[in-house]
């Protein structure tokens, strides 16, 4: 959540900071603000709403050094008052994270007569640093943050400290870069745009930016050296390439994301460390949140079917609070697109403490999750700008299904090939144009239900989530057989139901549920990989037949039209599918 940018250079800072904020706006767009130093004095501009609303106010800001922030609200409503940067006694701070002891610290400051101007937890950081500042900004940041409990990535400006930015990180991502200018950023796109060399700060570390120099320090302020990150500028450009929205562009990139994320874990050696662990794995736990959790549901079905290894899929935010049982021979797989999902990182740490081997599955090699885990598998979806995950979800499926295949073979069992799926996904994308007609029926619905059995249940969950995220229509994904145990009471005339069928073995069982909802007036839309299924029962325009494929991997195809359905419905309703309300791309707070 939230995006931070910092800049020190020769040109005026405000335009550079604005450009950086635009590249990070997917992390939050409730409010935005900039602080610069000009002739040793702070200048601040803040606005409620998206970054573009800050542009005119930023034109008045002078100085070639500054910090900026785009906010996803946690403590305090979205407002100009609660927008960052927060300023107190010449100290300006931008913050990403949550300060868990902010209430106690604020009460302590107020007892001394200090006045706060916002409702946020972040403002207390400026007060703490101002209290400890005695001419050395980096030392004041160290001493001020020592009292904080929770997570933070901060950038700090100070009147009287010269043209320097101090920064600190614990639990929230922060990068520092240098070239002809120096930058700070919450994510690589904003840093890579301005710097040739980019460094990832680790928890408990600090950074100081001055001139064209970036210096990194450990927790005791000993200077440290680190190799810069390797990155592909083409992946970080974030353009729409002629598409009307990022979400549509990213769906078009699904076949390439699948192809690039298929992994042969046994290519080098069956005796590689990860293969050895897989051979010794008798139980698997998958921890994840949101869309990544749904990829885990799909992986559970595939792993158990192919290797007969039992799998438990756990919502990461619940995992560590229920004192999980981790038996000997358990592999925990932590799935997070950004690698910065706070709950997933906490779950991975909990699993390690209980003796499990932990495998990270992420799209970001330099992320916090990779620092925690024993092994890493990287998806190669490239940069995903739209908040709703599309190509990154399919990349997760490709990697997890590759893992399922490898585990099956290491256990002496066989698995069907995954190689045909990029081409099959291309075909599925083309056929998904049909759902534009379906979106017209959904836009006036009060609720929408997605149903599927077996391998199709994960697709139903993800289809429902996508629709909720971008269209704001309520609904749920259910196992088809569960409808009659309560939910059928909500189905009536004109209730849209989307049925997913990718497995011939249980097709008729799901079609029984189709008959049940149709007899109560529901309009049913069928997504299937089975030729002629639904013919004579449903109108042809309400049936989408996808290419035939191995049922165990069918979510790689059946989710595609569900993503397209969510997109088309959102557009018909006049919503911005790239920036759905109340949501942000990277959930870095608990």
Number of C-alpha atoms within 10 A of each C-alpha: 28 32 31 34 31 35 33 28 23 13 14 19 26 27 15 23 28 24 16 30 31 17 24 28 29 26 28 29 30 26 28 34 29 32 32 31 25 18 13 15 15 21 17 23 23 27 25 20 19 18 25 15 15 19 18 10 15 23 12 11 22 21 22 21 30 33 32 32 35 37 32 25 21 14 14 13 16 19 19 17 17 26 30 32 28 28 24 21 12 16 24 30 27 33 31 29 25 23 23 13 14 20 13 11 19 19 13 12 17 12 10 8 9 12 12 16 11 19 14 22 21 25 25 27 30 26 25 23 26 21 16 16 18 11 12 11 26 23 18 19 24 21 16 20 20 12 14 19 13 16 22 27 26 30 30 28 29 29 18 16 17 16 22 23 27 24 29 28 25 23 23 29 30 33 26 30 30 26 15 13 20 27 33 35 31 27 24 26 19 28 28 24 17 20 17 16 18 26 22 25 26 22 20 17 22 30 24 21 26 19 18 15 17 21 17 22 19 17 13 11 14 10 13 12 10 11 9 14 16 11 16 9 12 10 14 19 14 16 15 14 9 8 12 9 18 22 26 19 20 22 21 19 19 24 23 19 25 29 22 18 23 24 21 12 18 15 8 8 11 15 11 13 11 19 17 13 17 23 17 15 19 16 18 25 22 28 29 31 22 14 24 26 24 25 29 28 25 27 29 25 22 26 25 15 16 22 20 16 17 16 22 13 21 21 19 24 19 16 22 18 10 8 11 15 10 19 13 14 17 23 25 26 28 32 30 31 25 24 26 24 27 24 23 32 28 20 26 30 18 18 27 17 11 15 14 22 23 23 22 26 27 28 24 22 21 22 23 24 27 22 16 17 21 14 16 19 22 20 27 23 28 21 20 23 24 24 23 28 23 27 27 30 26 28 30 33 26 28 28 27 27 23 21 23 25 26 26 23 16 18 17 9 13 14 19 12 11 19 11 10 23 21 15 17 26 18 15 24 20 12 16 20 15 16 24 17 14 20 20 15 14 26 19 14 14 12 19 22 23 28 29 30 23 20 24 31 25 29 33 29 26 28 30 24 26 24 27 19 23 26 26 19 22 15 19 20 22 22 18 23 14 14 18 12 8 8 12 14 10 11 21 15 13 19 23 26 24 24 27 31 32 29 24 13 10 13 18 14 15 22 20 13 21 24 14 16 22 21 12 15 14 19 22 23 23 25 26 26 24 19 12 11 20 22 11 8 12 17 12 14 12 19 23 25 22 25 20 15 20 14 20 22 24 23 27 28 27 28 26 25 24 25 26 25 25 27 28 27 27 25 16 14 16 10 17 16 25 21 23 21 17 11 20 23 24 21 23 25 20 13
